Amino acid sequence: MIKHGLMSAILWLVLVCCGSAASAASTTEPVPADKAAAIPQRIIALAPHITEMLYAVGAGERLVGVSAYSDYPAAARELPEVANYAGVNLEAILALQPDLVIAWKTGNVAADVSRLQQFGINVAFSDPLLISDIAAELRHLGQLTGNQQQANTLASQFEQQLAAIRKAYKDKPRLKVFFSMGTEPLTSVANQAWPAQAMSLCAADNIIAGAKGDYPQPGLEQVLQAQPEVIIQATAGARPADNRFWQQYPVLPAVASNQFVTVDADLLYRTSPRTIQGIEQLCQALDRFR
């Protein structure tokens, strides 16, 4: 359950905007000598999805600093943390002497990024808004780091996997679903939130699709009236979710039929090549109730 005091930190992590082609290994592609000097050798990533994608395209060995929650692959956990949802540690970043900082355009504090630029630091931006943007982000990061070949291969694989999911679920019977991020307060997803986009790909109709904002807090009455057939919850590592809150409402078809789905929050909340795994996990789980 999500407590009020943790809401800002949690939403910072999941607003990304958490068959993977991502790789923990980092490989450097051969680069002509005349271009090598322009390739950044000391990179800082200011969001978890940026960290993960940099490792995926083969630039992980050049990372010298990351943001809080940068926990994949395991090597990222050993790097200095220089940012979190509240802002960046300017002094720590300057001390690391980066030749490239990659910021999250809609997730990092704009004033912090501006200060970095005022100090003459080269800043590039990442800002995937749609699941389909992940391929473009991979190519963008590949270009920034000189790892175009690995990035292009990864991006093409992602596009193929996404197209396969779209095709497989285009004509599937649809389900009425509710995504529960937490119950104190009751929090869900809508519009362009990553889980909302994933549900749409899986032929699932979000009962609060028209809510204002990507992470609304609907009233319980709204959920009871909409009568979802399935309740989806995300936990770390897809550990079994606590359904006790929902057991109070057997009037809901999802509760009456015990139709709950638990998915891995790291795969569904974070924009990365592993997002495909999260979508596949969700789609397959929903298939049990069609």
QUIHUJO-V337729 format. One record per run of one state. SS is the DSSP state (~ for helix, > for strand, _ for the rest). FROM is the first residue (numbers start at 1). TO is the last residue. If there is no record, write none. Layout:
# QUIHUJO-V337729
((SS & FROM & TO) (SS & FROM & TO))
This chain:
# QUIHUJO-V337729
((_ & 1 & 3) (~ & 4 & 14) (_ & 15 & 32) (~ & 33 & 36) (_ & 37 & 42) (> & 43 & 45) (_ & 46 & 47) (~ & 48 & 56) (_ & 57 & 59) (~ & 60 & 62) (> & 63 & 67) (_ & 68 & 73) (~ & 74 & 78) (_ & 79 & 79) (> & 80 & 84) (_ & 85 & 86) (> & 87 & 88) (_ & 89 & 89) (~ & 90 & 96) (_ & 97 & 99) (> & 100 & 104) (_ & 105 & 109) (~ & 110 & 118) (_ & 119 & 122) (> & 123 & 126) (_ & 127 & 132) (~ & 133 & 145) (_ & 146 & 147) (~ & 148 & 169) (_ & 170 & 174) (> & 175 & 180) (_ & 181 & 181) (> & 182 & 183) (_ & 184 & 185) (> & 186 & 187) (_ & 188 & 193) (~ & 194 & 201) (_ & 202 & 203) (> & 204 & 206) (_ & 207 & 219) (~ & 220 & 226) (_ & 227 & 229) (> & 230 & 235) (~ & 236 & 238) (_ & 239 & 245) (~ & 246 & 248) (_ & 249 & 252) (~ & 253 & 256) (_ & 257 & 259) (> & 260 & 264) (~ & 265 & 269) (_ & 270 & 274) (~ & 275 & 287) (_ & 288 & 290))
